[in-house]
Amino acid sequence: MSLRQWNFAYLAALAVVLGSLAIISGAWFIELVLGIKPCHLCLIGRLPHYFGIPVAVAAAMLARAPQKHRLAQTLLVLTAAIYLIGTGIGGYHAGVEFGVFQGPTDCTGSLSQPPSMDDFLKQLETVKVIRCDEVAMRIFGLSLAAWNALICFGLTLVASIGAQARR
């Protein structure tokens, strides 16, 4: 099979699906097996993967049909936009972790002192806040949020290249 016969839109969509599935599987493994609970921003950072996977699957299926190639390219542009948003979310979260940005008030900042000891004890029993401004795990020196930003950026590039591929 010559290089001209490769369907780059299909390969790009497939690479995005597999890459995103690997990232989401890794996040679930870290949460469910290793017991490291995600913060509010971590959960938001997963959304581009949840939206991007089905769009990239549809793009891959359409890229296989010559008459649907233009629609597949359009879906790959949408996929690239989804992962570009994911890059922004991951970058923002990493910035919050490293103190560059102010994070959401529900998972960062100082804790307010309850008015009474009874209120304090009640809070301890019911509220467990996972802080967004603390790095839960580092891999090769980068936080999981930073990795998510880098990988989303890579998936953006792959989807963009696939969107530009000619049939």
C-alpha positions in Angstrom: 0.0 0.0 0.0 1.5 3.3 -1.1 1.5 6.4 1.0 -1.1 7.9 -1.3 -3.5 5.2 -0.4 -3.5 5.8 3.3 -6.6 7.5 4.7 -5.0 10.0 7.0 -8.4 11.4 8.2 -9.3 7.9 9.4 -5.9 7.3 11.0 -6.0 10.6 12.8 -9.5 10.0 14.1 -8.5 6.5 15.3 -5.4 7.9 16.9 -7.4 10.5 18.8 -9.9 7.9 20.0 -7.2 5.5 21.2 -5.2 8.3 22.8 -8.2 9.8 24.6 -9.4 6.3 25.7 -5.9 5.7 27.2 -6.0 9.0 29.1 -9.5 8.5 30.5 -8.7 4.9 31.4 -5.6 6.1 33.2 -7.6 8.7 35.1 -10.1 6.1 36.2 -7.3 3.7 37.2 -5.7 6.4 39.3 -9.0 7.2 40.9 -10.5 3.7 41.4 -7.4 1.5 41.9 -4.9 3.8 43.4 -7.5 5.7 45.4 -6.4 9.2 44.4 -9.7 11.2 44.3 -10.1 13.8 41.6 -10.8 17.4 42.5 -13.5 19.6 40.9 -11.1 20.8 38.1 -9.9 17.3 37.4 -13.5 16.2 36.7 -14.0 19.2 34.4 -10.7 18.3 32.7 -12.2 14.9 31.7 -15.2 16.4 29.9 -13.3 17.1 26.6 -12.4 13.4 26.5 -16.0 12.4 27.1 -17.2 14.6 24.3 -14.3 14.1 22.0 -14.3 10.3 21.9 -17.7 9.9 20.3 -17.1 12.7 17.8 -13.8 11.2 16.8 -15.4 7.7 16.5 -18.0 9.2 14.2 -15.3 10.9 12.2 -13.4 7.6 11.8 -16.5 5.8 10.6 -17.3 8.5 8.1 -13.7 8.8 6.9 -13.9 5.2 5.6 -16.6 6.1 3.1 -15.3 8.2 0.2 -18.6 10.1 -0.2 -18.6 11.1 3.5 -15.0 12.3 3.6 -15.9 16.0 3.8 -18.2 15.4 6.8 -15.4 13.4 8.5 -13.1 16.3 8.0 -15.7 18.6 9.6 -16.0 16.3 12.6 -12.2 16.3 12.9 -12.3 20.1 13.0 -14.9 19.8 15.8 -12.7 17.2 17.5 -9.7 19.6 17.3 -11.8 22.4 18.9 -12.9 20.1 21.7 -9.4 19.1 22.6 -8.2 22.7 22.3 -10.7 23.6 25.0 -9.3 20.6 26.9 -5.8 22.1 26.5 -7.1 25.3 28.1 -8.8 23.5 30.9 -5.7 21.5 31.7 -3.4 24.5 31.4 -5.7 26.5 33.7 -5.8 23.7 36.3 -2.0 23.3 36.1 -1.7 27.0 36.6 -3.9 26.8 39.7 -1.7 24.0 41.1 1.5 26.0 40.5 0.0 29.2 42.0 -0.1 31.1 38.7 -3.9 31.5 38.6 -6.6 31.8 41.3 -8.7 28.7 41.4 -12.4 28.2 42.0 -13.4 29.1 45.6 -15.1 25.8 46.2 -11.8 23.9 46.1 -9.0 26.4 46.7 -8.2 29.3 49.0 -8.4 29.5 52.7 -10.9 27.6 54.8 -13.5 29.6 56.7 -13.7 29.0 60.4 -17.1 27.7 61.5 -19.0 29.7 64.1 -19.0 26.9 66.7 -17.3 23.6 67.6 -20.6 21.7 66.8 -20.6 23.2 63.3 -17.0 22.3 62.8 -17.6 18.7 63.8 -20.6 18.5 61.5 -18.5 19.8 58.6 -15.8 17.2 59.4 -18.4 14.4 59.1 -20.0 15.6 55.9 -17.6 17.5 53.8 -14.4 16.2 52.2 -13.0 18.7 49.8 -10.3 17.6 47.4 -8.2 20.7 46.8 -7.7 21.9 43.2 -4.5 23.8 44.1 -2.6 20.8 45.5 -0.9 18.4 43.1 -2.2 14.9 44.0 0.3 13.0 41.8 3.3 13.8 39.6 4.6 11.8 36.7 8.1 12.8 35.4 7.8 16.0 37.4 4.5 17.2 35.9 1.1 17.1 37.5 -1.7 15.1 36.0 -3.4 18.4 35.0 -0.2 19.5 33.1 -0.1 16.1 31.4 -3.8 16.4 30.4 -3.0 19.8 28.9 -0.1 18.5 26.9 -1.9 15.4 25.7 -5.0 17.4 24.7 -2.8 19.7 22.7 -1.3 16.7 21.0 -4.7 15.4 20.2 -5.7 18.8 18.9 -2.7 18.7 16.5 -3.5 15.1 15.3 -7.2 16.0 14.7 -6.1 19.1 12.8 -3.8 17.2 10.6 -6.5 14.6 9.9 -9.0 17.4 9.1 -6.6 18.7 6.4 -5.9 15.3 4.8 -7.1 14.8 1.3 -8.9 11.7 0.3 
